[in-house]
Amino acid sequence: MTNQKTINIADCLRESAATFPDKPALKFPESRDRAGRVAYTQLTFRQLDELVDRYAAGFQNAGVRDGMRCLLMVKPCLEFTALTFALFRAGAAPVMIDPGMGIGGFLRCVRQARPSAMVGIPKAHLLRLFCRKTFAEVKHKFTIGHPVLPGTLSLADLEHGHTQPQPVQTKADDMAAILFTSGSTGPAKGVVYTHRILTTQLKMIRDNFGIGPDDTDLPCFPLFALFSTGVGACAVIPDMDPTRPAQVDPSRIVEAIQANGVTYSFGSPALWRVVGEYCAENGIRLDSLNKIFMAGAPV
């Protein structure tokens, strides 16, 4: 297709930041006090957008270029959403693979994706060093957390320097991301998402389900925080391992919903089965929650 309009899924965050600069965009359960109460850290839409700019500029300064594939091996946190938007804004395509499929399946997916860059926690980089042949094409390496492994840049390194990225001219049908299926019903497959697909999904979520800035999301699948912030809703990161939804502590999901007035949430059927049974057994009503989304064959 020729003469396509310039479009980038990260533009939705810029629009949210311009419209709701001081509204909370992300909340993360950082710690608990002696009484067991959760202490949240948060970013407003302005703070999130500025952090995305710094990360995007850092990626570009480190050599990450338009169309480059970047393997993202980061646990759910405030930085996960910022890094994903930053890769979009830098013109790169994040590659996301579910580590819950097992090491063999995971490495097979890495070989298929052939990433040129990688952002990961220290354990992920240890895997890269141990399986050098699989990660042979990774030239640009970034560590989130401590210790920072030799030959990699830290998040502090990313933020140092230019605060504004160089604009990129991504088109509607340019690759925005590669997301691998879970592998639960067969070999995991890499699905290419273009900027057109992601922006269309965002519009459908907003228009068809009536989700907007008055809502609060509990994204039990981390990627859905991108859609929430894209429509101006606040995303509360749940205290759980998203790769093991059936082992979730239901009391922590209930706690997050009640403490933050969560109005909608996406999670697997396995998660909602556990949470639903817990609520039924304990006579708990989740009065703020008016939409639950789930997907997969068990539905």
Secondary structure as UniProt FT lines:
FT   TURN            9..10
FT   HELIX           11..19
FT   TURN            21..22
FT   STRAND          24..32
FT   TURN            34..35
FT   STRAND          38..44
FT   HELIX           45..61
FT   TURN            62..63
FT   TURN            66..67
FT   STRAND          69..73
FT   HELIX           78..90
FT   STRAND          93..96
FT   HELIX           99..101
FT   HELIX           103..113
FT   STRAND          117..120
FT   HELIX           122..130
FT   TURN            131..137
FT   STRAND          140..143
FT   TURN            150..151
FT   STRAND          153..154
FT   HELIX           155..159
FT   TURN            172..173
FT   STRAND          175..180
FT   TURN            184..185
FT   STRAND          190..194
FT   HELIX           195..209
FT   TURN            213..214
FT   STRAND          216..219
FT   TURN            222..223
FT   HELIX           224..230
FT   TURN            231..232
FT   STRAND          234..236
FT   TURN            242..243
FT   HELIX           245..247
FT   HELIX           250..260
FT   STRAND          264..266
FT   HELIX           269..282
FT   TURN            287..288
FT   STRAND          291..293
FT   TURN            297..298
//
